[in-house]
């Protein structure tokens, strides 16, 4: 097999892989799933996964009817309560006592995580008006009365940006007769806000997901749901459930083994985008929502039921979520090679502890990877150098025996054996490096740790593209020089053009990639070029 054909195949595979990732980012999933009825869902529930935060008591035993559309409540925003808790700016609205603005303090400025305030995050009973009854900014409290006369108290408690927060719901019957709380739910979405650089692609990155135990399994697993306009549900016991995008997650935890069922789907939502001439535009889109639906419960006279529900609302920093526990870190996507991605992120964090700069950490990580791969890299470049030296002889054989492919292959193999060349030697290291590159691609593209992280001079955000395209252009020039050192395919003008234009194609692909990923590939190319040059000189000697 011709060495260059294999190189082209590997490079094309890389291009297809990167193109597929881009397609998944920009295309909203619309896969078919079983459609759930909008009538009452069946009662009963399985035990919650081991390790679930069990802080509630007297919980409703099963699940009841769910709403398929949120209650319109624009008027309720007029009585909104604004508060600042540490670095968080939060706004609540009376209808449903939900969060309609949640401005998280990101490294590049505050990020609005609530794209659509209808019905708002953590909304319950969106048709009921709640009154603010607390003077403690860290513990906003709201009270309202249901049509049945049952009093509802919702208390939010915020403990810091890196902690789980809690929502405590207290139901009490002050009357002298039994009172029923009709089926209700805690809603998240529709959609979820994100950082400025991600707004355009954000609708394609929205997901509704859960960490639950699938049927027939004993261990919980992360699941992204297929979404439809009509609500669907899952009966699997769950640990947490929510909506997320590339950088942020809003999730609620199951406070007990029989607390509600997960329902999910799409609704008409709104997303904020930046206009061509500046300013903010509001665009209507289909957005994912997720809720925890709870069945009706009847309270005896004077009876009180308290449910304490932990929740998380913030960025998807892998290390931070892992330290919080409960499987939250599974919401961070590392793609197909997640074990490699998590490992490289850990090494990257190790180097960051010494350099205090994620850019230099990426550089050190690249050097280490090159050192580990050097034995294979040496064989690769040695093989390529030999192949370039014998290329004229191979070309003569190809031309002489082009009408007899069998004889041509036999003669070429004899030449390879004579000079100790391996036609596959230049491709095997590329194939082995593919999983590492794909894992790094996913890790560097989606790591919150790199968001807003500066390197040097003009590179002030390693998660965003190079604003002046310096890194990708240098990378393209290095790849062009590397290409000149490689043996050129003989006898096939198409292959020659392909290899000539490959650096140009790769440069254009990398123009809009995160600067951290381009930095990795540039350093990788520079080290490869240096190794190739040294090996070439040694071969000449």
HELIX and SHEET records of a PDB file:
HELIX    1   1 UNK A    3  UNK A   26  1                                  24    
HELIX    2   2 UNK A   74  UNK A   79  5                                   6    
HELIX    3   3 UNK A  196  UNK A  198  5                                   3    
HELIX    4   4 UNK A  199  UNK A  205  1                                   7    
HELIX    5   5 UNK A  318  UNK A  324  1                                   7    
HELIX    6   6 UNK A  328  UNK A  331  5                                   4    
HELIX    7   7 UNK A  335  UNK A  337  5                                   3    
HELIX    8   8 UNK A  338  UNK A  355  1                                  18    
HELIX    9   9 UNK A  358  UNK A  389  1                                  32    
HELIX   10  10 UNK A  391  UNK A  400  1                                  10    
HELIX   11  11 UNK A  405  UNK A  419  1                                  15    
HELIX   12  12 UNK A  425  UNK A  446  1                                  22    
HELIX   13  13 UNK A  448  UNK A  450  5                                   3    
HELIX   14  14 UNK A  470  UNK A  485  1                                  16    
HELIX   15  15 UNK A  493  UNK A  510  1                                  18    
HELIX   16  16 UNK A  515  UNK A  540  1                                  26    
SHEET    1   A 4 UNK A  81  UNK A  85  0                                        
SHEET    2   A 4 UNK A  88  UNK A  93 -1                                        
SHEET    3   A 4 UNK A  98  UNK A 106 -1                                        
SHEET    4   A 4 UNK A 109  UNK A 112 -1                                        
SHEET    1   B 9 UNK A 131  UNK A 132  0                                        
SHEET    2   B 9 UNK A 141  UNK A 145 -1                                        
SHEET    3   B 9 UNK A 151  UNK A 157 -1                                        
SHEET    4   B 9 UNK A 165  UNK A 172 -1                                        
SHEET    5   B 9 UNK A 304  UNK A 315 -1                                        
SHEET    6   B 9 UNK A 248  UNK A 253 -1                                        
SHEET    7   B 9 UNK A 238  UNK A 244 -1                                        
SHEET    8   B 9 UNK A 207  UNK A 212 -1                                        
SHEET    9   B 9 UNK A 221  UNK A 224 -1                                        
SHEET    1   C 2 UNK A 179  UNK A 181  0                                        
SHEET    2   C 2 UNK A 297  UNK A 299 -1                                        
SHEET    1   D 4 UNK A 184  UNK A 189  0                                        
SHEET    2   D 4 UNK A 280  UNK A 294 -1                                        
SHEET    3   D 4 UNK A 261  UNK A 274 -1                                        
SHEET    4   D 4 UNK A 232  UNK A 234 -1                                        
END                                                                             
